Amino acid sequence: MSLHLDTPLLRSTSLSQLTGADIWLKMDALQPSGSFKLRGMGLAAQRAKASGARRLVSSSGGNAGLAVAWAGRALELPVTIVVPSRTPEAMRRAIAAEGATVLVHGEVWDDAHEHAQTLEGALIHPFDHPDVWAGHASLIHEVAAAGLRPDVLVVSVGGGGLLVGLMQGVYELGWTDTRVLAVETEGADSFARAVEAGHPVTRPSIDSVALTLGAKRVADEAFAWSQRHPILPVRVTDRAAVDACRSFLDDHRVLVEPACGASLSLVYGRDPRLQGRVLVVVCGGASASLEQLTDWREATSGSR
Ligand SMILES: *Cc1c(COP(=O)(O)O)cnc(C)c1O
């Protein structure tokens, strides 16, 4: 049994009318941990337990850490999450509420990750592991089981774990002509930069409200997929990502993070590449709240 839910797949009347395309939404914001991350983290945690792990460890102060904490509680395994000091208090509380021990180490994710590697237990990587990709691939299999074969796939990219998992699912089904739009905010465009450079590159810093997309370097496997399949990198502004969160809340009454708003902003911007049956992965995000949305809007006002 998987730990994640088979989430609703909705055809959006309003967004289809707006774009002239057939817009389908895979509602992973409705996973119990608030994001698609439970797919990959859940499977990785199950496999770790099956191979004898007595404790789970993770280094993410974001949706991955929350998903590992959720999985650990469901599997009755103790969990330690090492977070950097930048991790917001609300997220630390949410992780602790799942019963996990939260340790603070360093200022940024790299510091926390280094410390997590020294701890006892199975380390669950937030995006760069085959078990994580296999778990994320389930999203595409659910879409296929629901009878939809999309022409276009719209997906947000941080470290690229979701992209890799979805591409695996797409190829397992033989959907090799699917057009893929890989969306990032401008200040977190590690994937676009890698594709343009022709090799994975390390971005000097992350400068975006979409913290969840803030991997300085994408997984090598995400770059490798860009060499195997036409995956078009798309950059959007923070402002567009935040505005899309707000519009989506009005249209579908679900609140998501700017990491997810980035993908939705292609819909609200009526991107001409949205043609035919379009699957938008509504990846979610547990750090979103009404107050946060207001702060994000203020932080991005004045920009476009
Ligand atoms: C983690 C995350 C992403 C990016 O996923 P990667 O596997 O790191 O590319 C996008 N949106 C949300 C809400 C996330 O939690």
The ligand as an ORCA input file, in Angstrom:
! r2SCAN-3c Opt
* xyz 0 1
  C       9.656     20.232     -3.939
  C       8.656     21.038     -4.625
  C       8.803     21.408     -5.970
  C      10.019     21.061     -6.783
  O      10.278     19.671     -6.811
  P      11.709     19.123     -7.165
  O      11.591     17.664     -7.099
  O      12.671     19.680     -6.160
  O      12.034     19.630     -8.542
  C       7.796     22.139     -6.552
  N       6.687     22.496     -5.868
  C       6.496     22.153     -4.582
  C       5.257     22.577     -3.904
  C       7.481     21.406     -3.917
  O       7.291     21.051     -2.642
*
